[in-house]
Structures are given as structure tokens and as C-alpha cells.
């Protein structure tokens, strides 16, 4: 089965929640924070440029460096776009484990982040983790019923996951031998082994 989602672009639209100004006093720590933020912004732009060329491997490198360049006291609003961009690049390079890792960090701080939920749900589906994918798509649909891709994916995932998908409690249960076998079979069929 194929996963079809409308492409969520990487770039300036991921900056909607960012406040580019740093409220710093005239001390040297403020200068260091300004320099770190500037370096991070430059690295992020390089990542966006790489994405525009379809060079997701180098884009990941730039986004990761931009994240590392952020000051230790950076805000969630500064980290979230970089993590979402890393997840998008990881999705494009079929690194679904990294997608799940990056989006899970975003969702710890913003449990309703649309991009993170959509990307993590798609990565869960690619890994055959249908119950988890259903949970993410259910959250998306509950937050915004107009997300056609999420509604279509949810229906598909419910049929793949079976009756367990409607019970949130199943998310904490270890995978069964049968589900692991199915995941392995799907990975072999998809060529992701």
C-alpha cells in the first residue's frame, strides 16, 4: 500500500511561530546569543536551499547543525521548525526512525503540531506501526476535520490496524510476534529491509 500525503513544504512557513528578536541586555551573553541565533538562521537557510534543490541529505546536515548552533536557552518556537524540517528530510530519505524521533521531540512540547503529527503518522505507517499511526491521524482529524489527507489515511490505517486501532490503551502494549512478522513482511515487500 502506498501512503499519499499532500507535500508540506519546508521553508519559511515553518517559521510562523518564531520570534526572530532576542530580548537581551547589553552584556556579552546577549552578543553571544545573537551570534548563535544568526549562525543558526544561516545554517537553516542553507538547509532550505538544499531542499529546494531536492538535496535532502545535505539539508539534514544543515538543519542538524542549525539546531546544534542554537543557544542552550533557545525557545520551543526556535527548535520546532528545525526539528520539523529534519523530519521532512528524513521522510524524503526514507529514514523513518529519525522521522519518529524528531517529530516526537516536537510533540512533547506541542502535542497538536500538525506537521509533526502528519509526518510521524506517515513514518509509523511506513514502519507497519498502524495503531500508532492511527493515533496520530485521529489527533489530526480531531484538531482539524478539513485535513483530507489525514481523514483518508485514518480510514486506511483503521482497516490495516484492525479493531485494536480504536483503543488508545493498545499503544502502550508491546508488539505481538504476529505484528512484528507483518512489519517485516511489509518491509521486505517495500524494499525497506
C-alpha positions in Angstrom: 0.0 0.0 0.0 1.2 3.5 -0.7 1.0 6.4 1.6 -0.2 9.6 -0.1 0.0 12.9 1.6 0.0 16.4 0.3 3.5 17.7 0.4 4.2 20.0 3.3 6.8 22.4 2.2 10.0 23.1 4.1 10.9 26.7 4.4 9.7 30.0 5.7 6.3 28.7 6.6 7.9 26.6 9.3 8.9 30.0 10.9 5.4 31.2 11.6 5.7 30.9 15.3 9.3 32.1 15.6 10.2 35.4 17.2 13.4 36.5 15.5 14.2 39.0 18.1 16.2 38.1 21.2 15.4 40.2 24.2 18.9 40.6 25.6 20.6 43.2 27.6 23.8 44.9 26.6 26.1 42.2 28.1 28.4 39.9 26.3 26.0 36.9 26.8 23.5 38.8 24.6 26.1 39.2 21.9 26.9 35.5 22.0 23.2 34.6 21.8 22.8 37.0 18.8 25.8 35.4 17.1 24.5 31.8 17.8 21.0 32.7 16.5 22.5 34.3 13.4 24.6 31.2 12.7 21.6 29.0 13.2 19.5 31.1 10.9 22.2 31.0 8.2 22.5 27.2 8.5 18.7 26.8 8.4 18.6 28.9 5.2 21.3 26.6 3.6 19.1 23.6 4.5 16.0 25.3 2.9 18.1 26.0 -0.2 19.2 22.3 -0.3 15.6 21.2 0.0 14.6 23.4 -2.9 17.2 21.6 -5.0 16.0 18.2 -3.7 19.2 17.6 -1.8 17.7 16.2 1.4 20.9 14.6 2.6 22.8 17.9 2.8 19.6 19.7 4.0 19.6 17.3 7.0 23.2 18.2 7.8 22.4 21.9 7.7 19.2 21.6 9.8 21.0 19.5 12.4 23.9 22.0 12.5 21.4 24.9 12.8 19.7 23.0 15.7 23.1 22.5 17.4 24.0 26.2 16.9 21.0 27.4 18.8 21.8 28.8 22.2 21.1 26.5 25.1 18.3 28.8 26.2 16.6 28.6 22.8 12.8 28.5 22.8 10.5 25.8 21.6 9.5 28.1 18.8 13.1 28.3 17.6 13.7 24.5 17.8 10.3 23.3 16.4 10.8 24.4 12.7 14.3 22.8 12.6 13.0 19.6 14.0 10.1 19.5 11.6 12.5 20.2 8.7 14.7 17.4 9.9 11.7 15.1 10.0 10.7 16.1 6.5 14.1 15.5 5.1 14.3 12.2 6.9 10.9 11.2 5.4 12.3 12.1 1.9 15.3 9.9 2.5 13.2 7.0 3.9 14.8 7.3 7.4 11.5 6.6 9.2 13.1 6.1 12.6 14.6 9.6 12.5 11.2 11.0 11.4 9.7 9.4 14.5 12.5 10.7 16.8 12.4 14.3 15.5 8.6 14.6 15.5 8.3 13.0 18.9 10.5 15.8 20.3 8.3 18.4 18.7 5.1 16.7 20.1 6.5 16.6 23.6 6.4 20.4 23.6 3.4 20.9 21.2 1.1 17.8 21.2 -1.1 19.2 18.4 1.6 20.2 16.0 0.1 19.4 12.6 3.3 18.9 10.7 4.8 16.7 13.3 1.6 14.5 13.7 1.3 14.1 9.9 4.9 13.2 9.4 5.1 10.9 12.4 1.9 9.2 11.4 3.2 8.6 7.9 6.5 7.2 9.3 4.6 4.9 11.7 2.6 3.6 8.7 5.8 3.0 6.7 7.1 1.0 9.6 3.9 -1.0 9.9 3.1 0.5 13.2 -0.6 1.0 12.3 -2.0 1.6 15.8 0.4 4.4 16.5 -0.2 5.9 13.0 -4.0 5.8 13.7 -3.5 7.6 17.0 -1.6 10.5 15.2 -4.2 10.7 12.4 -7.0 10.7 14.9 -5.4 13.6 16.7 -5.1 15.5 13.4 -8.7 14.9 12.4 -9.9 15.8 15.9 -7.9 19.1 15.6 -8.9 19.9 12.1 -11.5 17.8 10.3 -10.7 19.6 7.0 -7.4 17.7 6.6 -8.5 15.4 3.8 -5.1 13.5 3.7 -5.4 12.7 7.4 -9.0 11.5 7.1 -8.2 9.3 4.1 -5.1 7.9 5.9 -7.1 7.3 9.1 -9.6 5.2 7.2 -6.8 3.2 5.5 -5.0 2.7 8.8 -8.1 1.6 10.7 -8.5 -1.2 8.2 -4.8 -2.2 8.4 -4.7 -2.0 12.2 -8.0 -3.8 12.8 -10.1 -3.4 15.9 -7.2 -2.6 18.2 -6.7 0.8 16.5 -9.8 2.2 18.1 -8.4 1.6 21.6 -5.8 4.2 22.7 -4.7 1.8 25.5 -3.1 -0.6 22.9 -0.4 2.0 22.2 1.5 1.0 25.4 1.4 -2.7 24.7 4.5 -4.4 23.3 4.1 -5.6 19.7 3.0 -9.2 19.2 5.0 -11.7 17.3 2.4 -11.6 14.6 2.6 -7.8 14.2 6.4 -7.9 14.1 6.2 -10.6 11.4 3.7 -8.4 9.4 6.0 -5.4 9.8 9.0 -7.5 8.5 6.9 -8.8 5.6 5.8 -5.3 4.7 9.4 -4.0 4.8 10.6 -6.8 2.5 7.8 -6.1 0.1 8.5 -2.4 0.1 12.2 -2.9 -0.2 12.9 -1.2 3.1 14.9 -4.0 4.7 
